[in-house]
Amino acid sequence: MKPVYFKNNGLSFRQFKTECNNILVCTKRDTNELSPVGITAQLISDFENKVKNLDLLLTHAVEKAEVKKITLERNELINILKEDVDIIQSQLSIAFEKGTNAYDVIFSRSISGKKIAEFVNACAEFKNVLLLNADLAATYYVTAEKIADFSQKVEQLILLHEKKESAVKNFKTNAYERSKEREAVYKLLNYISSVAQSYWKRKNPVYYAQYNISRRSIAKKSALDNES
C-alpha cells in the first residue's frame, strides 16, 4: 500500500512554519488566560520544541542530492559497460557462435537494451562466463587484463546499484517519518488554535482572528507584530 504523505495542510513548508511561529507568539502572550483551558506553559513549550525541530526535517534535500549523485555515477558506468559489452561480444562472436557453446545465448543476445536491474545481472553473468573462458577469449584479443578491467567495472556497478536502491529506500522511509512529524506538529497547532479561538471568540475578536491558521492575512500578521 502506497504511503500517504502529509502535505502541510496545503501550505509550503515555510508558510507552515510561519503559521506555527505566529501561533507561538500568541500563546506566549496569552499563557495566563489560556492555561485554565489546557493551553499550559508546558504545552506551549512542547509545541515550541516541535516547531524548532521542523528545520531538522529539511535534511531530505541532502538525501535527495545523494540519491541523484549515486544515480549519475551508476548511469555513467552503465554507458561505459554497454560499450565494453558490445565490443567484447563482437570480438567473441565467432568463438561463441550459435550452437557451438553452452554460453552462446549470452554472447549472441543484446543486453544493452535491458532495464537497469536486468542489465546489472546480465553483466555479472557475462563477467562470470568471461572468467571461465579466459583462455578462449585471449585468442581473440580479449586479454586477461581486459577481463580483469571489465570485472572490476561490473563489481563497481553492482555496488553502485545496491547503494542506489538502498538510498532510495532510506529516502522514502525518512520522507514518511518526516511527514508524520509534520503532521503531529499540525495536529497540535490545530488543537491550540481551536481551543484559543473558542476562548477568545466572545472576549476579544482581534485575538480570535489572530489564532486563525487557515486565513491569516498580512494585515492580521502586522497587527500581531504590533501587539508583541
CNS distance restraints for C-alpha pairs under 8 A (distance, minus, plus):
assign (resid   3 and name CA) (resid 176 and name CA) 7.36 0.50 0.50
assign (resid   5 and name CA) (resid 176 and name CA) 6.35 0.50 0.50
assign (resid   5 and name CA) (resid 179 and name CA) 5.63 0.50 0.50
assign (resid   5 and name CA) (resid 180 and name CA) 7.64 0.50 0.50
assign (resid   6 and name CA) (resid 179 and name CA) 5.25 0.50 0.50
assign (resid   6 and name CA) (resid 180 and name CA) 6.92 0.50 0.50
assign (resid   6 and name CA) (resid 182 and name CA) 7.18 0.50 0.50
assign (resid   6 and name CA) (resid 183 and name CA) 5.94 0.50 0.50
assign (resid   7 and name CA) (resid  11 and name CA) 7.21 0.50 0.50
assign (resid   7 and name CA) (resid 179 and name CA) 7.77 0.50 0.50
assign (resid   8 and name CA) (resid  12 and name CA) 6.75 0.50 0.50
assign (resid   8 and name CA) (resid  13 and name CA) 6.77 0.50 0.50
assign (resid   8 and name CA) (resid  16 and name CA) 6.25 0.50 0.50
assign (resid   8 and name CA) (resid 182 and name CA) 7.06 0.50 0.50
assign (resid   8 and name CA) (resid 183 and name CA) 7.19 0.50 0.50
assign (resid   8 and name CA) (resid 186 and name CA) 7.43 0.50 0.50
assign (resid   9 and name CA) (resid  16 and name CA) 7.99 0.50 0.50
assign (resid  11 and name CA) (resid  15 and name CA) 5.70 0.50 0.50
assign (resid  11 and name CA) (resid  16 and name CA) 5.62 0.50 0.50
assign (resid  12 and name CA) (resid  16 and name CA) 6.04 0.50 0.50
assign (resid  13 and name CA) (resid  17 and name CA) 6.23 0.50 0.50
assign (resid  14 and name CA) (resid  18 and name CA) 6.06 0.50 0.50
assign (resid  15 and name CA) (resid  19 and name CA) 6.22 0.50 0.50
assign (resid  16 and name CA) (resid  20 and name CA) 6.45 0.50 0.50
assign (resid  17 and name CA) (resid  21 and name CA) 6.18 0.50 0.50
assign (resid  17 and name CA) (resid  51 and name CA) 7.03 0.50 0.50
assign (resid  17 and name CA) (resid  54 and name CA) 7.62 0.50 0.50
assign (resid  18 and name CA) (resid  22 and name CA) 6.06 0.50 0.50
assign (resid  19 and name CA) (resid  23 and name CA) 6.31 0.50 0.50
assign (resid  19 and name CA) (resid 213 and name CA) 6.21 0.50 0.50
assign (resid  20 and name CA) (resid  24 and name CA) 6.19 0.50 0.50
assign (resid  20 and name CA) (resid  51 and name CA) 6.75 0.50 0.50
assign (resid  20 and name CA) (resid 189 and name CA) 6.55 0.50 0.50
assign (resid  21 and name CA) (resid  25 and name CA) 6.31 0.50 0.50
assign (resid  21 and name CA) (resid  51 and name CA) 7.54 0.50 0.50
assign (resid  22 and name CA) (resid  26 and name CA) 6.50 0.50 0.50
assign (resid  22 and name CA) (resid 221 and name CA) 7.81 0.50 0.50
assign (resid  23 and name CA) (resid  27 and name CA) 6.13 0.50 0.50
assign (resid  23 and name CA) (resid 189 and name CA) 7.58 0.50 0.50
assign (resid  23 and name CA) (resid 193 and name CA) 7.37 0.50 0.50
assign (resid  23 and name CA) (resid 210 and name CA) 7.76 0.50 0.50
assign (resid  23 and name CA) (resid 211 and name CA) 6.27 0.50 0.50
assign (resid  23 and name CA) (resid 213 and name CA) 7.96 0.50 0.50
assign (resid  24 and name CA) (resid  28 and name CA) 6.12 0.50 0.50
assign (resid  24 and name CA) (resid  44 and name CA) 7.25 0.50 0.50
assign (resid  24 and name CA) (resid  47 and name CA) 7.94 0.50 0.50
assign (resid  24 and name CA) (resid  48 and name CA) 6.86 0.50 0.50
assign (resid  25 and name CA) (resid  29 and name CA) 6.32 0.50 0.50
assign (resid  25 and name CA) (resid 228 and name CA) 7.37 0.50 0.50
assign (resid  26 and name CA) (resid  30 and name CA) 6.13 0.50 0.50
assign (resid  26 and name CA) (resid 210 and name CA) 7.47 0.50 0.50
assign (resid  26 and name CA) (resid 211 and name CA) 7.42 0.50 0.50
assign (resid  26 and name CA) (resid 224 and name CA) 7.88 0.50 0.50
assign (resid  27 and name CA) (resid  31 and name CA) 5.57 0.50 0.50
assign (resid  27 and name CA) (resid  34 and name CA) 7.72 0.50 0.50
assign (resid  27 and name CA) (resid  39 and name CA) 7.75 0.50 0.50
assign (resid  27 and name CA) (resid  44 and name CA) 6.93 0.50 0.50
assign (resid  28 and name CA) (resid  41 and name CA) 7.97 0.50 0.50
assign (resid  28 and name CA) (resid  44 and name CA) 7.40 0.50 0.50
assign (resid  29 and name CA) (resid 228 and name CA) 7.52 0.50 0.50
assign (resid  30 and name CA) (resid  34 and name CA) 6.05 0.50 0.50
assign (resid  31 and name CA) (resid  35 and name CA) 5.73 0.50 0.50
assign (resid  31 and name CA) (resid  39 and name CA) 7.02 0.50 0.50
assign (resid  31 and name CA) (resid  40 and name CA) 6.51 0.50 0.50
assign (resid  31 and name CA) (resid  41 and name CA) 6.37 0.50 0.50
assign (resid  32 and name CA) (resid  36 and name CA) 7.86 0.50 0.50
assign (resid  34 and name CA) (resid  38 and name CA) 6.62 0.50 0.50
assign (resid  34 and name CA) (resid  39 and name CA) 5.18 0.50 0.50
assign (resid  34 and name CA) (resid  40 and name CA) 6.80 0.50 0.50
assign (resid  34 and name CA) (resid 196 and name CA) 6.95 0.50 0.50
assign (resid  34 and name CA) (resid 199 and name CA) 7.62 0.50 0.50
assign (resid  35 and name CA) (resid  39 and name CA) 4.80 0.50 0.50
assign (resid  35 and name CA) (resid  40 and name CA) 4.31 0.50 0.50
assign (resid  35 and name CA) (resid  41 and name CA) 7.07 0.50 0.50
assign (resid  36 and name CA) (resid  40 and name CA) 7.52 0.50 0.50
assign (resid  37 and name CA) (resid 195 and name CA) 7.48 0.50 0.50
assign (resid  37 and name CA) (resid 199 and name CA) 7.99 0.50 0.50
assign (resid  39 and name CA) (resid  43 and name CA) 6.08 0.50 0.50
assign (resid  39 and name CA) (resid  44 and name CA) 6.76 0.50 0.50
assign (resid  39 and name CA) (resid 192 and name CA) 6.72 0.50 0.50
assign (resid  39 and name CA) (resid 195 and name CA) 7.82 0.50 0.50
assign (resid  39 and name CA) (resid 196 and name CA) 7.90 0.50 0.50
assign (resid  40 and name CA) (resid  44 and name CA) 6.22 0.50 0.50
assign (resid  41 and name CA) (resid  45 and name CA) 6.08 0.50 0.50
assign (resid  42 and name CA) (resid  46 and name CA) 6.15 0.50 0.50
assign (resid  43 and name CA) (resid  47 and name CA) 6.13 0.50 0.50
assign (resid  44 and name CA) (resid  48 and name CA) 6.09 0.50 0.50
assign (resid  45 and name CA) (resid  49 and name CA) 6.28 0.50 0.50
assign (resid  46 and name CA) (resid  50 and name CA) 6.36 0.50 0.50
assign (resid  47 and name CA) (resid  51 and name CA) 6.21 0.50 0.50
assign (resid  47 and name CA) (resid 185 and name CA) 7.30 0.50 0.50
assign (resid  47 and name CA) (resid 188 and name CA) 7.08 0.50 0.50
assign (resid  47 and name CA) (resid 189 and name CA) 7.74 0.50 0.50
assign (resid  48 and name CA) (resid  52 and name CA) 6.21 0.50 0.50
assign (resid  49 and name CA) (resid  53 and name CA) 6.24 0.50 0.50
assign (resid  50 and name CA) (resid  54 and name CA) 6.50 0.50 0.50
assign (resid  50 and name CA) (resid 185 and name CA) 6.44 0.50 0.50
assign (resid  51 and name CA) (resid  55 and name CA) 7.89 0.50 0.50
assign (resid  51 and name CA) (resid 185 and name CA) 7.02 0.50 0.50
assign (resid  52 and name CA) (resid  56 and name CA) 8.00 0.50 0.50
assign (resid  53 and name CA) (resid  57 and name CA) 7.05 0.50 0.50
assign (resid  54 and name CA) (resid  58 and name CA) 7.43 0.50 0.50
assign (resid  54 and name CA) (resid 182 and name CA) 7.19 0.50 0.50
assign (resid  57 and name CA) (resid 178 and name CA) 5.92 0.50 0.50
assign (resid  59 and name CA) (resid  63 and name CA) 6.54 0.50 0.50
assign (resid  60 and name CA) (resid  64 and name CA) 5.94 0.50 0.50
assign (resid  60 and name CA) (resid 171 and name CA) 7.20 0.50 0.50
assign (resid  60 and name CA) (resid 174 and name CA) 7.70 0.50 0.50
assign (resid  60 and name CA) (resid 175 and name CA) 6.83 0.50 0.50
assign (resid  61 and name CA) (resid  65 and name CA) 6.19 0.50 0.50
assign (resid  62 and name CA) (resid  66 and name CA) 6.29 0.50 0.50
assign (resid  63 and name CA) (resid  67 and name CA) 6.34 0.50 0.50
assign (resid  63 and name CA) (resid 167 and name CA) 7.82 0.50 0.50
assign (resid  63 and name CA) (resid 171 and name CA) 6.36 0.50 0.50
assign (resid  64 and name CA) (resid  68 and name CA) 6.30 0.50 0.50
assign (resid  64 and name CA) (resid 171 and name CA) 7.07 0.50 0.50
assign (resid  65 and name CA) (resid  69 and name CA) 6.17 0.50 0.50
assign (resid  66 and name CA) (resid  70 and name CA) 6.24 0.50 0.50
assign (resid  66 and name CA) (resid 167 and name CA) 7.81 0.50 0.50
assign (resid  67 and name CA) (resid  71 and name CA) 6.11 0.50 0.50
assign (resid  67 and name CA) (resid 164 and name CA) 6.33 0.50 0.50
assign (resid  67 and name CA) (resid 167 and name CA) 5.94 0.50 0.50
assign (resid  67 and name CA) (resid 168 and name CA) 6.50 0.50 0.50
assign (resid  68 and name CA) (resid  72 and name CA) 6.20 0.50 0.50
assign (resid  69 and name CA) (resid  73 and name CA) 6.36 0.50 0.50
assign (resid  70 and name CA) (resid  74 and name CA) 6.14 0.50 0.50
assign (resid  70 and name CA) (resid 160 and name CA) 6.73 0.50 0.50
assign (resid  70 and name CA) (resid 163 and name CA) 7.46 0.50 0.50
assign (resid  70 and name CA) (resid 164 and name CA) 5.94 0.50 0.50
assign (resid  71 and name CA) (resid  75 and name CA) 6.04 0.50 0.50
assign (resid  71 and name CA) (resid 160 and name CA) 7.96 0.50 0.50
assign (resid  71 and name CA) (resid 164 and name CA) 6.36 0.50 0.50
assign (resid  72 and name CA) (resid  76 and name CA) 6.10 0.50 0.50
assign (resid  73 and name CA) (resid  77 and name CA) 6.34 0.50 0.50
assign (resid  73 and name CA) (resid 160 and name CA) 7.59 0.50 0.50
assign (resid  74 and name CA) (resid  78 and name CA) 6.17 0.50 0.50
assign (resid  74 and name CA) (resid 157 and name CA) 6.27 0.50 0.50
assign (resid  74 and name CA) (resid 160 and name CA) 5.71 0.50 0.50
assign (resid  74 and name CA) (resid 161 and name CA) 6.56 0.50 0.50
assign (resid  75 and name CA) (resid  79 and name CA) 6.37 0.50 0.50
assign (resid  76 and name CA) (resid  80 and name CA) 6.51 0.50 0.50
assign (resid  77 and name CA) (resid  81 and name CA) 6.14 0.50 0.50
assign (resid  77 and name CA) (resid 153 and name CA) 7.49 0.50 0.50
assign (resid  77 and name CA) (resid 157 and name CA) 6.67 0.50 0.50
assign (resid  78 and name CA) (resid  82 and name CA) 6.07 0.50 0.50
assign (resid  78 and name CA) (resid 157 and name CA) 7.30 0.50 0.50
assign (resid  79 and name CA) (resid  83 and name CA) 6.56 0.50 0.50
assign (resid  80 and name CA) (resid  84 and name CA) 6.38 0.50 0.50
assign (resid  81 and name CA) (resid  85 and name CA) 5.95 0.50 0.50
assign (resid  81 and name CA) (resid 150 and name CA) 7.72 0.50 0.50
assign (resid  81 and name CA) (resid 153 and name CA) 7.40 0.50 0.50
assign (resid  81 and name CA) (resid 154 and name CA) 7.70 0.50 0.50
assign (resid  82 and name CA) (resid  86 and name CA) 6.19 0.50 0.50
assign (resid  82 and name CA) (resid 111 and name CA) 7.98 0.50 0.50
assign (resid  82 and name CA) (resid 112 and name CA) 5.55 0.50 0.50
assign (resid  83 and name CA) (resid  87 and name CA) 6.26 0.50 0.50
assign (resid  84 and name CA) (resid  88 and name CA) 6.13 0.50 0.50
assign (resid  84 and name CA) (resid 150 and name CA) 7.52 0.50 0.50
assign (resid  85 and name CA) (resid  89 and name CA) 5.89 0.50 0.50
assign (resid  85 and name CA) (resid 112 and name CA) 7.99 0.50 0.50
assign (resid  86 and name CA) (resid  90 and name CA) 6.20 0.50 0.50
assign (resid  87 and name CA) (resid  91 and name CA) 6.22 0.50 0.50
assign (resid  88 and name CA) (resid  92 and name CA) 6.08 0.50 0.50
assign (resid  88 and name CA) (resid 142 and name CA) 7.04 0.50 0.50
assign (resid  89 and name CA) (resid  93 and name CA) 5.69 0.50 0.50
assign (resid  89 and name CA) (resid 107 and name CA) 5.59 0.50 0.50
assign (resid  89 and name CA) (resid 108 and name CA) 7.33 0.50 0.50
assign (resid  91 and name CA) (resid 140 and name CA) 6.27 0.50 0.50
assign (resid  91 and name CA) (resid 141 and name CA) 7.70 0.50 0.50
assign (resid  91 and name CA) (resid 142 and name CA) 7.49 0.50 0.50
assign (resid  92 and name CA) (resid  96 and name CA) 6.05 0.50 0.50
assign (resid  92 and name CA) (resid 107 and name CA) 7.49 0.50 0.50
assign (resid  92 and name CA) (resid 137 and name CA) 6.82 0.50 0.50
assign (resid  92 and name CA) (resid 140 and name CA) 6.55 0.50 0.50
assign (resid  93 and name CA) (resid  97 and name CA) 5.48 0.50 0.50
assign (resid  93 and name CA) (resid 107 and name CA) 6.73 0.50 0.50
assign (resid  93 and name CA) (resid 108 and name CA) 7.07 0.50 0.50
assign (resid  95 and name CA) (resid 100 and name CA) 7.98 0.50 0.50
assign (resid  95 and name CA) (resid 136 and name CA) 7.50 0.50 0.50
assign (resid  95 and name CA) (resid 137 and name CA) 7.81 0.50 0.50
assign (resid  96 and name CA) (resid 100 and name CA) 6.39 0.50 0.50
assign (resid  96 and name CA) (resid 101 and name CA) 5.85 0.50 0.50
assign (resid  96 and name CA) (resid 103 and name CA) 6.80 0.50 0.50
assign (resid  96 and name CA) (resid 104 and name CA) 5.08 0.50 0.50
assign (resid  96 and name CA) (resid 107 and name CA) 6.32 0.50 0.50
assign (resid  96 and name CA) (resid 108 and name CA) 7.66 0.50 0.50
assign (resid  97 and name CA) (resid 101 and name CA) 7.24 0.50 0.50
assign (resid  97 and name CA) (resid 104 and name CA) 5.88 0.50 0.50
assign (resid  97 and name CA) (resid 107 and name CA) 7.68 0.50 0.50
assign (resid  97 and name CA) (resid 108 and name CA) 7.05 0.50 0.50
assign (resid  98 and name CA) (resid 104 and name CA) 5.30 0.50 0.50
assign (resid  98 and name CA) (resid 105 and name CA) 7.38 0.50 0.50
assign (resid  98 and name CA) (resid 108 and name CA) 7.13 0.50 0.50
assign (resid  99 and name CA) (resid 104 and name CA) 6.83 0.50 0.50
assign (resid 100 and name CA) (resid 104 and name CA) 7.07 0.50 0.50
assign (resid 103 and name CA) (resid 107 and name CA) 6.81 0.50 0.50
assign (resid 103 and name CA) (resid 129 and name CA) 7.42 0.50 0.50
assign (resid 104 and name CA) (resid 108 and name CA) 5.88 0.50 0.50
assign (resid 105 and name CA) (resid 109 and name CA) 6.06 0.50 0.50
assign (resid 106 and name CA) (resid 126 and name CA) 6.77 0.50 0.50
assign (resid 111 and name CA) (resid 119 and name CA) 6.28 0.50 0.50
assign (resid 111 and name CA) (resid 122 and name CA) 6.77 0.50 0.50
assign (resid 112 and name CA) (resid 119 and name CA) 6.85 0.50 0.50
assign (resid 113 and name CA) (resid 119 and name CA) 7.91 0.50 0.50
assign (resid 114 and name CA) (resid 118 and name CA) 5.87 0.50 0.50
assign (resid 114 and name CA) (resid 119 and name CA) 5.35 0.50 0.50
assign (resid 115 and name CA) (resid 119 and name CA) 5.91 0.50 0.50
assign (resid 116 and name CA) (resid 120 and name CA) 6.18 0.50 0.50
assign (resid 117 and name CA) (resid 121 and name CA) 6.42 0.50 0.50
assign (resid 117 and name CA) (resid 161 and name CA) 7.91 0.50 0.50
assign (resid 118 and name CA) (resid 122 and name CA) 6.04 0.50 0.50
assign (resid 119 and name CA) (resid 123 and name CA) 6.07 0.50 0.50
assign (resid 120 and name CA) (resid 124 and name CA) 6.35 0.50 0.50
assign (resid 120 and name CA) (resid 154 and name CA) 7.66 0.50 0.50
assign (resid 120 and name CA) (resid 157 and name CA) 7.05 0.50 0.50
assign (resid 120 and name CA) (resid 158 and name CA) 6.45 0.50 0.50
assign (resid 120 and name CA) (resid 161 and name CA) 7.85 0.50 0.50
assign (resid 121 and name CA) (resid 125 and name CA) 6.29 0.50 0.50
assign (resid 122 and name CA) (resid 126 and name CA) 5.98 0.50 0.50
assign (resid 123 and name CA) (resid 127 and name CA) 6.03 0.50 0.50
assign (resid 123 and name CA) (resid 154 and name CA) 6.39 0.50 0.50
assign (resid 124 and name CA) (resid 128 and name CA) 6.34 0.50 0.50
assign (resid 124 and name CA) (resid 154 and name CA) 6.36 0.50 0.50
assign (resid 124 and name CA) (resid 155 and name CA) 7.80 0.50 0.50
assign (resid 125 and name CA) (resid 129 and name CA) 6.39 0.50 0.50
assign (resid 126 and name CA) (resid 130 and name CA) 6.34 0.50 0.50
assign (resid 127 and name CA) (resid 131 and name CA) 6.29 0.50 0.50
assign (resid 127 and name CA) (resid 147 and name CA) 7.62 0.50 0.50
assign (resid 127 and name CA) (resid 150 and name CA) 7.29 0.50 0.50
assign (resid 127 and name CA) (resid 151 and name CA) 5.82 0.50 0.50
assign (resid 127 and name CA) (resid 154 and name CA) 7.41 0.50 0.50
assign (resid 128 and name CA) (resid 132 and name CA) 6.26 0.50 0.50
assign (resid 129 and name CA) (resid 133 and name CA) 6.15 0.50 0.50
assign (resid 130 and name CA) (resid 134 and name CA) 5.61 0.50 0.50
assign (resid 130 and name CA) (resid 137 and name CA) 7.09 0.50 0.50
assign (resid 130 and name CA) (resid 147 and name CA) 6.80 0.50 0.50
assign (resid 131 and name CA) (resid 147 and name CA) 7.10 0.50 0.50
assign (resid 133 and name CA) (resid 137 and name CA) 6.16 0.50 0.50
assign (resid 134 and name CA) (resid 138 and name CA) 6.04 0.50 0.50
assign (resid 134 and name CA) (resid 142 and name CA) 7.97 0.50 0.50
assign (resid 134 and name CA) (resid 143 and name CA) 7.49 0.50 0.50
assign (resid 134 and name CA) (resid 144 and name CA) 6.59 0.50 0.50
assign (resid 134 and name CA) (resid 147 and name CA) 7.68 0.50 0.50
assign (resid 135 and name CA) (resid 139 and name CA) 6.85 0.50 0.50
assign (resid 136 and name CA) (resid 140 and name CA) 7.36 0.50 0.50
assign (resid 137 and name CA) (resid 141 and name CA) 6.72 0.50 0.50
assign (resid 137 and name CA) (resid 142 and name CA) 5.13 0.50 0.50
assign (resid 137 and name CA) (resid 143 and name CA) 6.80 0.50 0.50
assign (resid 138 and name CA) (resid 142 and name CA) 4.79 0.50 0.50
assign (resid 138 and name CA) (resid 143 and name CA) 4.64 0.50 0.50
assign (resid 138 and name CA) (resid 144 and name CA) 6.86 0.50 0.50
assign (resid 142 and name CA) (resid 146 and name CA) 5.99 0.50 0.50
assign (resid 142 and name CA) (resid 147 and name CA) 6.81 0.50 0.50
assign (resid 143 and name CA) (resid 147 and name CA) 6.26 0.50 0.50
assign (resid 144 and name CA) (resid 148 and name CA) 6.04 0.50 0.50
assign (resid 145 and name CA) (resid 149 and name CA) 6.12 0.50 0.50
assign (resid 146 and name CA) (resid 150 and name CA) 6.06 0.50 0.50
assign (resid 147 and name CA) (resid 151 and name CA) 5.94 0.50 0.50
assign (resid 148 and name CA) (resid 152 and name CA) 6.14 0.50 0.50
assign (resid 149 and name CA) (resid 153 and name CA) 6.38 0.50 0.50
assign (resid 150 and name CA) (resid 154 and name CA) 6.27 0.50 0.50
assign (resid 151 and name CA) (resid 155 and name CA) 6.22 0.50 0.50
assign (resid 152 and name CA) (resid 156 and name CA) 6.19 0.50 0.50
assign (resid 153 and name CA) (resid 157 and name CA) 6.10 0.50 0.50
assign (resid 154 and name CA) (resid 158 and name CA) 6.22 0.50 0.50
assign (resid 155 and name CA) (resid 159 and name CA) 6.33 0.50 0.50
assign (resid 156 and name CA) (resid 160 and name CA) 6.15 0.50 0.50
assign (resid 157 and name CA) (resid 161 and name CA) 5.98 0.50 0.50
assign (resid 158 and name CA) (resid 162 and name CA) 6.15 0.50 0.50
assign (resid 159 and name CA) (resid 163 and name CA) 5.98 0.50 0.50
assign (resid 160 and name CA) (resid 164 and name CA) 5.98 0.50 0.50
assign (resid 161 and name CA) (resid 165 and name CA) 6.20 0.50 0.50
assign (resid 162 and name CA) (resid 166 and name CA) 6.10 0.50 0.50
assign (resid 163 and name CA) (resid 167 and name CA) 6.02 0.50 0.50
assign (resid 164 and name CA) (resid 168 and name CA) 6.12 0.50 0.50
assign (resid 165 and name CA) (resid 169 and name CA) 6.21 0.50 0.50
assign (resid 166 and name CA) (resid 170 and name CA) 6.12 0.50 0.50
assign (resid 167 and name CA) (resid 171 and name CA) 5.99 0.50 0.50
assign (resid 168 and name CA) (resid 172 and name CA) 6.20 0.50 0.50
assign (resid 169 and name CA) (resid 173 and name CA) 6.18 0.50 0.50
assign (resid 170 and name CA) (resid 174 and name CA) 5.93 0.50 0.50
assign (resid 171 and name CA) (resid 175 and name CA) 5.86 0.50 0.50
assign (resid 172 and name CA) (resid 176 and name CA) 6.20 0.50 0.50
assign (resid 173 and name CA) (resid 177 and name CA) 6.36 0.50 0.50
assign (resid 174 and name CA) (resid 178 and name CA) 6.05 0.50 0.50
assign (resid 175 and name CA) (resid 179 and name CA) 6.09 0.50 0.50
assign (resid 176 and name CA) (resid 180 and name CA) 6.30 0.50 0.50
assign (resid 177 and name CA) (resid 181 and name CA) 6.30 0.50 0.50
assign (resid 178 and name CA) (resid 182 and name CA) 6.24 0.50 0.50
assign (resid 179 and name CA) (resid 183 and name CA) 6.13 0.50 0.50
assign (resid 180 and name CA) (resid 184 and name CA) 6.18 0.50 0.50
assign (resid 181 and name CA) (resid 185 and name CA) 6.40 0.50 0.50
assign (resid 182 and name CA) (resid 186 and name CA) 6.19 0.50 0.50
assign (resid 183 and name CA) (resid 187 and name CA) 6.18 0.50 0.50
assign (resid 184 and name CA) (resid 188 and name CA) 6.41 0.50 0.50
assign (resid 185 and name CA) (resid 189 and name CA) 6.06 0.50 0.50
assign (resid 186 and name CA) (resid 190 and name CA) 5.92 0.50 0.50
assign (resid 187 and name CA) (resid 191 and name CA) 6.09 0.50 0.50
assign (resid 188 and name CA) (resid 192 and name CA) 6.19 0.50 0.50
assign (resid 189 and name CA) (resid 193 and name CA) 6.11 0.50 0.50
assign (resid 190 and name CA) (resid 194 and name CA) 5.99 0.50 0.50
assign (resid 190 and name CA) (resid 213 and name CA) 7.60 0.50 0.50
assign (resid 191 and name CA) (resid 195 and name CA) 6.21 0.50 0.50
assign (resid 192 and name CA) (resid 196 and name CA) 5.94 0.50 0.50
assign (resid 193 and name CA) (resid 197 and name CA) 5.95 0.50 0.50
assign (resid 193 and name CA) (resid 211 and name CA) 5.25 0.50 0.50
assign (resid 193 and name CA) (resid 212 and name CA) 6.59 0.50 0.50
assign (resid 193 and name CA) (resid 213 and name CA) 6.98 0.50 0.50
assign (resid 194 and name CA) (resid 198 and name CA) 6.23 0.50 0.50
assign (resid 194 and name CA) (resid 211 and name CA) 7.89 0.50 0.50
assign (resid 195 and name CA) (resid 199 and name CA) 6.27 0.50 0.50
assign (resid 196 and name CA) (resid 200 and name CA) 6.14 0.50 0.50
assign (resid 196 and name CA) (resid 208 and name CA) 7.18 0.50 0.50
assign (resid 196 and name CA) (resid 211 and name CA) 6.73 0.50 0.50
assign (resid 197 and name CA) (resid 201 and name CA) 5.54 0.50 0.50
assign (resid 197 and name CA) (resid 207 and name CA) 7.86 0.50 0.50
assign (resid 197 and name CA) (resid 208 and name CA) 4.89 0.50 0.50
assign (resid 197 and name CA) (resid 209 and name CA) 7.58 0.50 0.50
assign (resid 197 and name CA) (resid 211 and name CA) 6.08 0.50 0.50
assign (resid 197 and name CA) (resid 212 and name CA) 7.50 0.50 0.50
assign (resid 198 and name CA) (resid 208 and name CA) 7.83 0.50 0.50
assign (resid 199 and name CA) (resid 203 and name CA) 7.27 0.50 0.50
assign (resid 199 and name CA) (resid 208 and name CA) 7.92 0.50 0.50
assign (resid 200 and name CA) (resid 204 and name CA) 5.15 0.50 0.50
assign (resid 200 and name CA) (resid 205 and name CA) 6.58 0.50 0.50
assign (resid 200 and name CA) (resid 207 and name CA) 6.27 0.50 0.50
assign (resid 200 and name CA) (resid 208 and name CA) 4.97 0.50 0.50
assign (resid 201 and name CA) (resid 205 and name CA) 5.81 0.50 0.50
assign (resid 201 and name CA) (resid 208 and name CA) 5.37 0.50 0.50
assign (resid 204 and name CA) (resid 208 and name CA) 6.18 0.50 0.50
assign (resid 205 and name CA) (resid 209 and name CA) 6.18 0.50 0.50
assign (resid 206 and name CA) (resid 210 and name CA) 6.40 0.50 0.50
assign (resid 207 and name CA) (resid 211 and name CA) 6.68 0.50 0.50
assign (resid 208 and name CA) (resid 212 and name CA) 7.11 0.50 0.50
assign (resid 209 and name CA) (resid 216 and name CA) 7.83 0.50 0.50
assign (resid 209 and name CA) (resid 220 and name CA) 7.55 0.50 0.50
assign (resid 210 and name CA) (resid 216 and name CA) 7.19 0.50 0.50
assign (resid 210 and name CA) (resid 220 and name CA) 6.51 0.50 0.50
assign (resid 210 and name CA) (resid 221 and name CA) 7.50 0.50 0.50
assign (resid 210 and name CA) (resid 224 and name CA) 6.95 0.50 0.50
assign (resid 212 and name CA) (resid 216 and name CA) 6.02 0.50 0.50
assign (resid 216 and name CA) (resid 220 and name CA) 6.32 0.50 0.50
assign (resid 216 and name CA) (resid 221 and name CA) 6.88 0.50 0.50
assign (resid 217 and name CA) (resid 221 and name CA) 6.31 0.50 0.50
assign (resid 218 and name CA) (resid 222 and name CA) 6.10 0.50 0.50
assign (resid 219 and name CA) (resid 223 and name CA) 6.26 0.50 0.50
assign (resid 220 and name CA) (resid 224 and name CA) 6.20 0.50 0.50
assign (resid 221 and name CA) (resid 225 and name CA) 6.21 0.50 0.50
assign (resid 222 and name CA) (resid 226 and name CA) 6.30 0.50 0.50
assign (resid 223 and name CA) (resid 227 and name CA) 6.30 0.50 0.50
assign (resid 224 and name CA) (resid 228 and name CA) 6.38 0.50 0.50
